[in-house]
Amino acid sequence: MEETTATFDDAAVTSPSSADAVTDELLDDELLVEEISIDGMCGVY
Amino acid sequence: MNADTASNALLDQRLALHPQVALRPEPFGALAYHYGNRKLIFLKHPDVVRVVQALAEGDTLADTLLACDIDPARWPSFERALTALTESEMLHERHQDAPG
């Protein structure tokens, strides 16, 4: 019977520094405004 | 002029909503419509709406962001947003009122 050794998957661990990096990326990509084209919408209600 | 220099220049500017722009609050933020150039822009977060509305009360953009308690980590996003609003003529640079 083979003994399987449980390994701790480091990739599954989110360290505080990497979590902050993800949060920083989200903040950096925050799209706060978006211009909408309404050309050609004359008469549309 | 590199990106950082341009960014600092915007933070030091005194901006105001263009008089021909109507700001309509919405649950997601607000709609901004310019009656002059007929541009329509979604302000997609209530915080950016607060900042735009507070521009006339504050001194520079940096002061306005501080007064609105905007996390400095978010300032780059706000700078990009207000730059877009300025390029669309929704915002314009206001000059300090002359004393007297």
Backbone of each chain as nested JSON, in Angstrom:
{
  "chains": [
    {"id": "A", "residues": [
      {"number": 1, "name": "MET", "atoms": {"N": [0.853, -1.186, 0.0], "CA": [0.0, 0.0, 0.0], "C": [0.885, 1.23, 0.0]}},
      {"number": 2, "name": "GLU", "atoms": {"N": [0.662, 1.994, -0.958], "CA": [1.493, 3.173, -1.092], "C": [1.036, 4.252, -0.124]}},
      {"number": 3, "name": "GLU", "atoms": {"N": [2.013, 4.895, 0.38], "CA": [1.7, 5.999, 1.265], "C": [1.779, 7.289, 0.484]}},
      {"number": 4, "name": "THR", "atoms": {"N": [0.704, 8.009, 0.456], "CA": [0.749, 9.289, -0.249], "C": [0.963, 10.383, 0.771]}},
      {"number": 5, "name": "THR", "atoms": {"N": [1.91, 11.154, 0.448], "CA": [2.224, 12.26, 1.351], "C": [1.465, 13.493, 0.897]}},
      {"number": 6, "name": "ALA", "atoms": {"N": [0.716, 14.005, 1.804], "CA": [-0.046, 15.209, 1.469], "C": [0.934, 16.359, 1.294]}},
      {"number": 7, "name": "THR", "atoms": {"N": [0.78, 17.038, 0.198], "CA": [1.65, 18.187, -0.055], "C": [0.83, 19.459, 0.064]}},
      {"number": 8, "name": "PHE", "atoms": {"N": [1.469, 20.409, 0.553], "CA": [0.821, 21.697, 0.736], "C": [1.031, 22.508, -0.532]}},
      {"number": 9, "name": "ASP", "atoms": {"N": [-0.061, 22.774, -1.223], "CA": [0.044, 23.469, -2.492], "C": [0.264, 24.95, -2.235]}},
      {"number": 10, "name": "ASP", "atoms": {"N": [1.493, 25.378, -2.502], "CA": [1.788, 26.777, -2.248], "C": [0.97, 27.705, -3.134]}},
      {"number": 11, "name": "ALA", "atoms": {"N": [0.599, 27.228, -4.321], "CA": [-0.143, 28.087, -5.232], "C": [-1.519, 28.405, -4.688]}},
      {"number": 12, "name": "ALA", "atoms": {"N": [-2.044, 27.525, -3.794], "CA": [-3.376, 27.755, -3.26], "C": [-3.357, 28.789, -2.152]}},
      {"number": 13, "name": "VAL", "atoms": {"N": [-2.19, 29.083, -1.661], "CA": [-2.078, 30.024, -0.555], "C": [-1.978, 31.424, -1.111]}},
      {"number": 14, "name": "THR", "atoms": {"N": [-2.832, 32.253, -0.62], "CA": [-2.767, 33.653, -1.032], "C": [-2.121, 34.423, 0.094]}},
      {"number": 15, "name": "SER", "atoms": {"N": [-0.889, 34.783, -0.107], "CA": [-0.178, 35.533, 0.912], "C": [-0.71, 36.951, 0.952]}},
      {"number": 16, "name": "PRO", "atoms": {"N": [-0.597, 37.604, 2.064], "CA": [-1.092, 38.988, 2.177], "C": [-0.496, 39.899, 1.117]}},
      {"number": 17, "name": "SER", "atoms": {"N": [0.752, 39.714, 0.774], "CA": [1.373, 40.615, -0.198], "C": [0.757, 40.412, -1.57]}},
      {"number": 18, "name": "SER", "atoms": {"N": [0.504, 39.152, -1.969], "CA": [-0.081, 38.921, -3.284], "C": [-1.531, 39.361, -3.308]}},
      {"number": 19, "name": "ALA", "atoms": {"N": [-2.223, 39.227, -2.181], "CA": [-3.616, 39.692, -2.124], "C": [-3.665, 41.199, -2.294]}},
      {"number": 20, "name": "ASP", "atoms": {"N": [-2.718, 41.873, -1.658], "CA": [-2.679, 43.326, -1.814], "C": [-2.375, 43.695, -3.25]}},
      {"number": 21, "name": "ALA", "atoms": {"N": [-1.512, 42.889, -3.893], "CA": [-1.154, 43.188, -5.281], "C": [-2.375, 43.047, -6.165]}},
      {"number": 22, "name": "VAL", "atoms": {"N": [-3.181, 42.001, -5.907], "CA": [-4.402, 41.831, -6.691], "C": [-5.335, 43.0, -6.451]}},
      {"number": 23, "name": "THR", "atoms": {"N": [-5.48, 43.393, -5.203], "CA": [-6.351, 44.526, -4.885], "C": [-5.846, 45.785, -5.564]}},
      {"number": 24, "name": "ASP", "atoms": {"N": [-4.519, 45.978, -5.538], "CA": [-3.96, 47.149, -6.184], "C": [-4.246, 47.132, -7.667]}},
      {"number": 25, "name": "GLU", "atoms": {"N": [-4.179, 45.947, -8.288], "CA": [-4.454, 45.867, -9.711], "C": [-5.896, 46.256, -9.974]}},
      {"number": 26, "name": "LEU", "atoms": {"N": [-6.813, 45.772, -9.132], "CA": [-8.205, 46.101, -9.321], "C": [-8.401, 47.606, -9.183]}},
      {"number": 27, "name": "LEU", "atoms": {"N": [-7.79, 48.208, -8.183], "CA": [-7.933, 49.638, -7.991], "C": [-7.361, 50.38, -9.175]}},
      {"number": 28, "name": "ASP", "atoms": {"N": [-6.232, 49.89, -9.691], "CA": [-5.581, 50.591, -10.778], "C": [-6.431, 50.506, -12.026]}},
      {"number": 29, "name": "ASP", "atoms": {"N": [-7.191, 49.428, -12.208], "CA": [-7.985, 49.256, -13.406], "C": [-9.405, 49.756, -13.227]}},
      {"number": 30, "name": "GLU", "atoms": {"N": [-9.662, 50.395, -12.106], "CA": [-11.009, 50.869, -11.838], "C": [-11.439, 51.847, -12.924]}},
      {"number": 31, "name": "LEU", "atoms": {"N": [-12.524, 51.518, -13.625], "CA": [-13.029, 52.36, -14.691], "C": [-14.164, 53.188, -14.127]}},
      {"number": 32, "name": "LEU", "atoms": {"N": [-13.904, 54.453, -13.93], "CA": [-14.854, 55.305, -13.228], "C": [-15.777, 56.061, -14.164]}},
      {"number": 33, "name": "VAL", "atoms": {"N": [-15.378, 56.259, -15.405], "CA": [-16.225, 56.963, -16.359], "C": [-16.217, 56.21, -17.674]}},
      {"number": 34, "name": "GLU", "atoms": {"N": [-17.301, 56.359, -18.408], "CA": [-17.396, 55.723, -19.713], "C": [-18.219, 56.617, -20.62]}},
      {"number": 35, "name": "GLU", "atoms": {"N": [-17.622, 56.997, -21.736], "CA": [-18.332, 57.837, -22.682], "C": [-19.209, 56.959, -23.554]}},
      {"number": 36, "name": "ILE", "atoms": {"N": [-20.448, 57.406, -23.723], "CA": [-21.42, 56.649, -24.504], "C": [-21.707, 57.423, -25.773]}},
      {"number": 37, "name": "SER", "atoms": {"N": [-21.648, 56.727, -26.891], "CA": [-21.946, 57.363, -28.158], "C": [-23.453, 57.334, -28.393]}},
      {"number": 38, "name": "ILE", "atoms": {"N": [-24.012, 58.514, -28.606], "CA": [-25.447, 58.572, -28.869], "C": [-25.713, 59.104, -30.274]}},
      {"number": 39, "name": "ASP", "atoms": {"N": [-24.703, 59.112, -31.117], "CA": [-24.883, 59.558, -32.48], "C": [-25.871, 58.662, -33.2]}},
      {"number": 40, "name": "GLY", "atoms": {"N": [-26.771, 59.258, -33.941], "CA": [-27.721, 58.476, -34.701], "C": [-28.913, 57.998, -33.888]}},
      {"number": 41, "name": "MET", "atoms": {"N": [-29.011, 58.464, -32.621], "CA": [-30.123, 58.009, -31.789], "C": [-31.24, 59.042, -31.746]}},
      {"number": 42, "name": "CYS", "atoms": {"N": [-31.263, 59.931, -32.697], "CA": [-32.3, 60.968, -32.738], "C": [-33.657, 60.293, -32.84]}},
      {"number": 43, "name": "GLY", "atoms": {"N": [-34.561, 60.704, -31.967], "CA": [-35.901, 60.141, -32.006], "C": [-36.061, 58.921, -31.124]}},
      {"number": 44, "name": "VAL", "atoms": {"N": [-34.993, 58.401, -30.558], "CA": [-35.086, 57.236, -29.692], "C": [-35.372, 57.722, -28.281]}},
      {"number": 45, "name": "TYR", "atoms": {"N": [-36.4, 57.196, -27.666], "CA": [-36.772, 57.638, -26.314], "C": [-36.397, 56.593, -25.289]}}
    ]},
    {"id": "B", "residues": [
      {"number": 1, "name": "MET", "atoms": {"N": [6.853, 65.928, -21.593], "CA": [6.114, 65.77, -20.316], "C": [5.723, 64.295, -20.183]}},
      {"number": 2, "name": "ASN", "atoms": {"N": [6.232, 63.656, -19.077], "CA": [5.904, 62.254, -18.928], "C": [4.574, 62.121, -18.194]}},
      {"number": 3, "name": "ALA", "atoms": {"N": [4.158, 60.866, -17.999], "CA": [2.846, 60.605, -17.405], "C": [2.779, 61.162, -15.99]}},
      {"number": 4, "name": "ASP", "atoms": {"N": [3.869, 61.004, -15.226], "CA": [3.851, 61.485, -13.851], "C": [3.71, 62.999, -13.805]}},
      {"number": 5, "name": "THR", "atoms": {"N": [4.411, 63.676, -14.697], "CA": [4.329, 65.135, -14.713], "C": [2.912, 65.581, -15.057]}},
      {"number": 6, "name": "ALA", "atoms": {"N": [2.329, 64.915, -16.055], "CA": [0.961, 65.264, -16.434], "C": [-0.004, 64.978, -15.301]}},
      {"number": 7, "name": "SER", "atoms": {"N": [0.251, 63.862, -14.583], "CA": [-0.605, 63.505, -13.459], "C": [-0.523, 64.57, -12.378]}},
      {"number": 8, "name": "ASN", "atoms": {"N": [0.679, 65.003, -12.053], "CA": [0.83, 66.027, -11.028], "C": [0.193, 67.331, -11.466]}},
      {"number": 9, "name": "ALA", "atoms": {"N": [0.264, 67.62, -12.752], "CA": [-0.319, 68.861, -13.248], "C": [-1.829, 68.838, -13.049]}},
      {"number": 10, "name": "LEU", "atoms": {"N": [-2.47, 67.719, -13.281], "CA": [-3.917, 67.629, -13.124], "C": [-4.294, 67.774, -11.659]}},
      {"number": 11, "name": "LEU", "atoms": {"N": [-3.521, 67.161, -10.769], "CA": [-3.823, 67.261, -9.342], "C": [-3.714, 68.697, -8.846]}},
      {"number": 12, "name": "ASP", "atoms": {"N": [-2.905, 69.479, -9.485], "CA": [-2.715, 70.868, -9.068], "C": [-3.689, 71.827, -9.736]}},
      {"number": 13, "name": "GLN", "atoms": {"N": [-4.51, 71.308, -10.62], "CA": [-5.446, 72.178, -11.332], "C": [-6.719, 72.407, -10.525]}},
      {"number": 14, "name": "ARG", "atoms": {"N": [-7.308, 73.568, -10.764], "CA": [-8.62, 73.863, -10.187], "C": [-9.633, 73.603, -11.298]}},
      {"number": 15, "name": "LEU", "atoms": {"N": [-10.451, 72.599, -11.098], "CA": [-11.406, 72.197, -12.12], "C": [-12.825, 72.5, -11.682]}},
      {"number": 16, "name": "ALA", "atoms": {"N": [-13.703, 72.562, -12.648], "CA": [-15.117, 72.779, -12.351], "C": [-15.946, 72.15, -13.452]}},
      {"number": 17, "name": "LEU", "atoms": {"N": [-17.172, 71.82, -13.102], "CA": [-18.083, 71.271, -14.085], "C": [-18.445, 72.369, -15.089]}},
      {"number": 18, "name": "HIS", "atoms": {"N": [-18.426, 72.054, -16.356], "CA": [-18.761, 73.03, -17.382], "C": [-20.211, 73.472, -17.187]}},
      {"number": 19, "name": "PRO", "atoms": {"N": [-20.51, 74.751, -17.357], "CA": [-21.878, 75.221, -17.114], "C": [-22.912, 74.603, -18.041]}},
      {"number": 20, "name": "GLN", "atoms": {"N": [-22.491, 74.069, -19.173], "CA": [-23.437, 73.433, -20.079], "C": [-23.62, 71.939, -19.798]}},
      {"number": 21, "name": "VAL", "atoms": {"N": [-23.058, 71.473, -18.698], "CA": [-23.161, 70.055, -18.363], "C": [-24.217, 69.857, -17.286]}},
      {"number": 22, "name": "ALA", "atoms": {"N": [-25.095, 68.884, -17.526], "CA": [-26.099, 68.499, -16.536], "C": [-25.675, 67.171, -15.931]}},
      {"number": 23, "name": "LEU", "atoms": {"N": [-25.713, 67.117, -14.628], "CA": [-25.335, 65.901, -13.913], "C": [-26.607, 65.295, -13.329]}},
      {"number": 24, "name": "ARG", "atoms": {"N": [-26.909, 64.08, -13.728], "CA": [-28.128, 63.429, -13.261], "C": [-27.761, 62.228, -12.399]}},
      {"number": 25, "name": "PRO", "atoms": {"N": [-27.972, 62.298, -11.105], "CA": [-27.637, 61.168, -10.227], "C": [-28.43, 59.918, -10.597]}},
      {"number": 26, "name": "GLU", "atoms": {"N": [-27.756, 58.811, -10.565], "CA": [-28.34, 57.506, -10.827], "C": [-27.849, 56.558, -9.743]}},
      {"number": 27, "name": "PRO", "atoms": {"N": [-28.545, 55.399, -9.581], "CA": [-28.105, 54.437, -8.551], "C": [-26.651, 53.997, -8.717]}},
      {"number": 28, "name": "PHE", "atoms": {"N": [-26.182, 53.94, -9.958], "CA": [-24.817, 53.459, -10.166], "C": [-23.794, 54.584, -10.037]}},
      {"number": 29, "name": "GLY", "atoms": {"N": [-24.277, 55.827, -10.067], "CA": [-23.37, 56.971, -10.032], "C": [-24.083, 58.183, -10.585]}},
      {"number": 30, "name": "ALA", "atoms": {"N": [-23.867, 58.481, -11.869], "CA": [-24.557, 59.623, -12.473], "C": [-24.359, 59.605, -13.98]}},
      {"number": 31, "name": "LEU", "atoms": {"N": [-25.251, 60.31, -14.651], "CA": [-25.095, 60.589, -16.078], "C": [-24.671, 62.042, -16.218]}},
      {"number": 32, "name": "ALA", "atoms": {"N": [-23.709, 62.298, -17.078], "CA": [-23.28, 63.664, -17.36], "C": [-23.524, 63.927, -18.838]}},
      {"number": 33, "name": "TYR", "atoms": {"N": [-24.319, 64.949, -19.111], "CA": [-24.637, 65.288, -20.495], "C": [-24.225, 66.721, -20.768]}},
      {"number": 34, "name": "HIS", "atoms": {"N": [-23.489, 66.903, -21.858], "CA": [-23.012, 68.221, -22.25], "C": [-23.942, 68.738, -23.345]}},
      {"number": 35, "name": "TYR", "atoms": {"N": [-24.703, 69.792, -23.052], "CA": [-25.659, 70.331, -24.013], "C": [-24.972, 71.036, -25.179]}},
      {"number": 36, "name": "GLY", "atoms": {"N": [-23.71, 71.341, -25.036], "CA": [-23.006, 72.011, -26.123], "C": [-22.501, 71.026, -27.162]}},
      {"number": 37, "name": "ASN", "atoms": {"N": [-21.706, 70.054, -26.738], "CA": [-21.148, 69.086, -27.688], "C": [-21.919, 67.772, -27.727]}},
      {"number": 38, "name": "ARG", "atoms": {"N": [-23.009, 67.661, -26.954], "CA": [-23.926, 66.521, -26.973], "C": [-23.23, 65.213, -26.557]}},
      {"number": 39, "name": "LYS", "atoms": {"N": [-22.236, 65.326, -25.735], "CA": [-21.577, 64.105, -25.263], "C": [-22.264, 63.604, -23.996]}},
      {"number": 40, "name": "LEU", "atoms": {"N": [-22.292, 62.294, -23.882], "CA": [-22.919, 61.653, -22.725], "C": [-21.89, 60.736, -22.079]}},
      {"number": 41, "name": "ILE", "atoms": {"N": [-21.705, 60.907, -20.801], "CA": [-20.719, 60.1, -20.083], "C": [-21.352, 59.528, -18.828]}},
      {"number": 42, "name": "PHE", "atoms": {"N": [-21.107, 58.247, -18.618], "CA": [-21.543, 57.596, -17.389], "C": [-20.465, 57.799, -16.335]}},
      {"number": 43, "name": "LEU", "atoms": {"N": [-20.851, 58.285, -15.186], "CA": [-19.961, 58.291, -14.03], "C": [-20.32, 57.047, -13.246]}},
      {"number": 44, "name": "LYS", "atoms": {"N": [-19.442, 56.079, -13.265], "CA": [-19.815, 54.726, -12.881], "C": [-19.619, 54.409, -11.409]}},
      {"number": 45, "name": "HIS", "atoms": {"N": [-19.299, 55.398, -10.612], "CA": [-19.145, 55.153, -9.185], "C": [-19.588, 56.398, -8.428]}},
      {"number": 46, "name": "PRO", "atoms": {"N": [-20.312, 56.232, -7.338], "CA": [-20.768, 57.403, -6.573], "C": [-19.622, 58.287, -6.092]}},
      {"number": 47, "name": "ASP", "atoms": {"N": [-18.463, 57.692, -5.862], "CA": [-17.331, 58.488, -5.369], "C": [-16.882, 59.504, -6.411]}},
      {"number": 48, "name": "VAL", "atoms": {"N": [-16.872, 59.109, -7.684], "CA": [-16.44, 60.063, -8.697], "C": [-17.479, 61.176, -8.845]}},
      {"number": 49, "name": "VAL", "atoms": {"N": [-18.739, 60.85, -8.595], "CA": [-19.786, 61.874, -8.623], "C": [-19.55, 62.877, -7.498]}},
      {"number": 50, "name": "ARG", "atoms": {"N": [-19.258, 62.362, -6.311], "CA": [-18.966, 63.258, -5.173], "C": [-17.805, 64.171, -5.486]}},
      {"number": 51, "name": "VAL", "atoms": {"N": [-16.766, 63.594, -6.07], "CA": [-15.579, 64.394, -6.378], "C": [-15.916, 65.481, -7.396]}},
      {"number": 52, "name": "VAL", "atoms": {"N": [-16.636, 65.116, -8.453], "CA": [-16.993, 66.103, -9.482], "C": [-17.836, 67.226, -8.875]}},
      {"number": 53, "name": "GLN", "atoms": {"N": [-18.78, 66.852, -8.014], "CA": [-19.641, 67.871, -7.403], "C": [-18.865, 68.751, -6.428]}},
      {"number": 54, "name": "ALA", "atoms": {"N": [-17.799, 68.205, -5.858], "CA": [-17.039, 68.951, -4.861], "C": [-15.919, 69.787, -5.477]}},
      {"number": 55, "name": "LEU", "atoms": {"N": [-15.703, 69.649, -6.767], "CA": [-14.594, 70.364, -7.408], "C": [-14.69, 71.876, -7.228]}},
      {"number": 56, "name": "ALA", "atoms": {"N": [-15.915, 72.392, -7.343], "CA": [-16.078, 73.849, -7.252], "C": [-15.808, 74.354, -5.845]}},
      {"number": 57, "name": "GLU", "atoms": {"N": [-15.978, 73.476, -4.857], "CA": [-15.805, 73.902, -3.473], "C": [-14.356, 73.816, -3.033]}},
      {"number": 58, "name": "GLY", "atoms": {"N": [-13.642, 72.855, -3.637], "CA": [-12.264, 72.651, -3.226], "C": [-11.321, 73.579, -3.961]}},
      {"number": 59, "name": "ASP", "atoms": {"N": [-10.068, 73.474, -3.632], "CA": [-9.05, 74.284, -4.281], "C": [-8.549, 73.51, -5.498]}},
      {"number": 60, "name": "THR", "atoms": {"N": [-7.553, 72.686, -5.307], "CA": [-7.056, 71.874, -6.416], "C": [-7.739, 70.503, -6.413]}},
      {"number": 61, "name": "LEU", "atoms": {"N": [-7.507, 69.736, -7.44], "CA": [-8.078, 68.389, -7.505], "C": [-7.568, 67.545, -6.342]}},
      {"number": 62, "name": "ALA", "atoms": {"N": [-6.311, 67.698, -5.999], "CA": [-5.757, 66.948, -4.88], "C": [-6.498, 67.284, -3.588]}},
      {"number": 63, "name": "ASP", "atoms": {"N": [-6.777, 68.555, -3.384], "CA": [-7.531, 68.967, -2.194], "C": [-8.928, 68.359, -2.199]}},
      {"number": 64, "name": "THR", "atoms": {"N": [-9.532, 68.311, -3.37], "CA": [-10.878, 67.761, -3.476], "C": [-10.875, 66.27, -3.163]}},
      {"number": 65, "name": "LEU", "atoms": {"N": [-9.877, 65.564, -3.662], "CA": [-9.797, 64.127, -3.389], "C": [-9.585, 63.882, -1.897]}},
      {"number": 66, "name": "LEU", "atoms": {"N": [-8.785, 64.7, -1.28], "CA": [-8.577, 64.572, 0.166], "C": [-9.86, 64.88, 0.923]}},
      {"number": 67, "name": "ALA", "atoms": {"N": [-10.551, 65.932, 0.51], "CA": [-11.785, 66.321, 1.204], "C": [-12.864, 65.252, 1.072]}},
      {"number": 68, "name": "CYS", "atoms": {"N": [-12.84, 64.516, -0.032], "CA": [-13.827, 63.464, -0.264], "C": [-13.365, 62.111, 0.291]}},
      {"number": 69, "name": "ASP", "atoms": {"N": [-12.252, 62.12, 1.012], "CA": [-11.739, 60.896, 1.645], "C": [-11.495, 59.788, 0.621]}},
      {"number": 70, "name": "ILE", "atoms": {"N": [-10.949, 60.146, -0.503], "CA": [-10.626, 59.152, -1.51], "C": [-9.271, 58.545, -1.165]}},
      {"number": 71, "name": "ASP", "atoms": {"N": [-9.244, 57.232, -1.101], "CA": [-8.014, 56.509, -0.798], "C": [-6.94, 56.877, -1.837]}},
      {"number": 72, "name": "PRO", "atoms": {"N": [-5.782, 57.301, -1.393], "CA": [-4.719, 57.663, -2.336], "C": [-4.377, 56.56, -3.33]}},
      {"number": 73, "name": "ALA", "atoms": {"N": [-4.638, 55.318, -2.948], "CA": [-4.388, 54.218, -3.884], "C": [-5.305, 54.301, -5.101]}},
      {"number": 74, "name": "ARG", "atoms": {"N": [-6.429, 54.987, -4.941], "CA": [-7.382, 55.122, -6.043], "C": [-7.164, 56.406, -6.841]}},
      {"number": 75, "name": "TRP", "atoms": {"N": [-6.275, 57.262, -6.39], "CA": [-6.1, 58.539, -7.076], "C": [-5.752, 58.38, -8.562]}},
      {"number": 76, "name": "PRO", "atoms": {"N": [-4.91, 57.413, -8.945], "CA": [-4.632, 57.27, -10.386], "C": [-5.89, 57.016, -11.214]}},
      {"number": 77, "name": "SER", "atoms": {"N": [-6.799, 56.213, -10.683], "CA": [-8.052, 55.957, -11.401], "C": [-8.863, 57.232, -11.522]}},
      {"number": 78, "name": "PHE", "atoms": {"N": [-8.899, 58.006, -10.46], "CA": [-9.639, 59.261, -10.49], "C": [-8.981, 60.26, -11.438]}},
      {"number": 79, "name": "GLU", "atoms": {"N": [-7.674, 60.253, -11.477], "CA": [-6.981, 61.157, -12.408], "C": [-7.331, 60.802, -13.845]}},
      {"number": 80, "name": "ARG", "atoms": {"N": [-7.35, 59.508, -14.145], "CA": [-7.713, 59.094, -15.501], "C": [-9.148, 59.486, -15.811]}},
      {"number": 81, "name": "ALA", "atoms": {"N": [-10.033, 59.293, -14.844], "CA": [-11.441, 59.625, -15.06], "C": [-11.612, 61.124, -15.298]}},
      {"number": 82, "name": "LEU", "atoms": {"N": [-11.0, 61.924, -14.477], "CA": [-11.165, 63.371, -14.627], "C": [-10.441, 63.895, -15.855]}},
      {"number": 83, "name": "THR", "atoms": {"N": [-9.381, 63.211, -16.25], "CA": [-8.734, 63.58, -17.508], "C": [-9.682, 63.335, -18.67]}},
      {"number": 84, "name": "ALA", "atoms": {"N": [-10.362, 62.2, -18.637], "CA": [-11.336, 61.89, -19.688], "C": [-12.464, 62.917, -19.68]}},
      {"number": 85, "name": "LEU", "atoms": {"N": [-12.921, 63.304, -18.509], "CA": [-13.984, 64.304, -18.424], "C": [-13.505, 65.66, -18.95]}},
      {"number": 86, "name": "THR", "atoms": {"N": [-12.261, 65.978, -18.689], "CA": [-11.707, 67.24, -19.171], "C": [-11.566, 67.221, -20.686]}},
      {"number": 87, "name": "GLU", "atoms": {"N": [-11.108, 66.095, -21.218], "CA": [-10.959, 65.974, -22.675], "C": [-12.312, 66.014, -23.378]}},
      {"number": 88, "name": "SER", "atoms": {"N": [-13.356, 65.574, -22.694], "CA": [-14.708, 65.626, -23.261], "C": [-15.38, 66.954, -22.992]}},
      {"number": 89, "name": "GLU", "atoms": {"N": [-14.648, 67.873, -22.389], "CA": [-15.141, 69.214, -22.083], "C": [-16.226, 69.218, -21.008]}},
      {"number": 90, "name": "MET", "atoms": {"N": [-16.373, 68.123, -20.298], "CA": [-17.314, 68.091, -19.188], "C": [-16.78, 68.929, -18.026]}},
      {"number": 91, "name": "LEU", "atoms": {"N": [-15.479, 68.919, -17.876], "CA": [-14.826, 69.725, -16.853], "C": [-13.925, 70.74, -17.55]}},
      {"number": 92, "name": "HIS", "atoms": {"N": [-13.747, 71.857, -16.89], "CA": [-12.809, 72.833, -17.42], "C": [-12.028, 73.424, -16.263]}},
      {"number": 93, "name": "GLU", "atoms": {"N": [-10.894, 73.995, -16.594], "CA": [-10.067, 74.575, -15.561], "C": [-10.655, 75.917, -15.172]}},
      {"number": 94, "name": "ARG", "atoms": {"N": [-10.83, 76.102, -13.882], "CA": [-11.354, 77.376, -13.414], "C": [-10.206, 78.164, -12.813]}},
      {"number": 95, "name": "HIS", "atoms": {"N": [-10.335, 79.445, -12.914], "CA": [-9.302, 80.317, -12.39], "C": [-9.78, 80.913, -11.085]}},
      {"number": 96, "name": "GLN", "atoms": {"N": [-8.826, 81.127, -10.202], "CA": [-9.154, 81.666, -8.89], "C": [-9.781, 83.027, -9.073]}},
      {"number": 97, "name": "ASP", "atoms": {"N": [-10.874, 83.259, -8.336], "CA": [-11.549, 84.545, -8.439], "C": [-10.606, 85.66, -8.018]}},
      {"number": 98, "name": "ALA", "atoms": {"N": [-10.657, 86.731, -8.749], "CA": [-9.793, 87.88, -8.436], "C": [-10.267, 88.541, -7.143]}},
      {"number": 99, "name": "PRO", "atoms": {"N": [-9.371, 88.873, -6.274], "CA": [-9.765, 89.521, -5.023], "C": [-10.263, 90.929, -5.269]}},
      {"number": 100, "name": "GLY", "atoms": {"N": [-11.155, 91.417, -4.451], "CA": [-11.603, 92.802, -4.535], "C": [-13.082, 92.962, -4.66]}}
    ]}
  ]
}
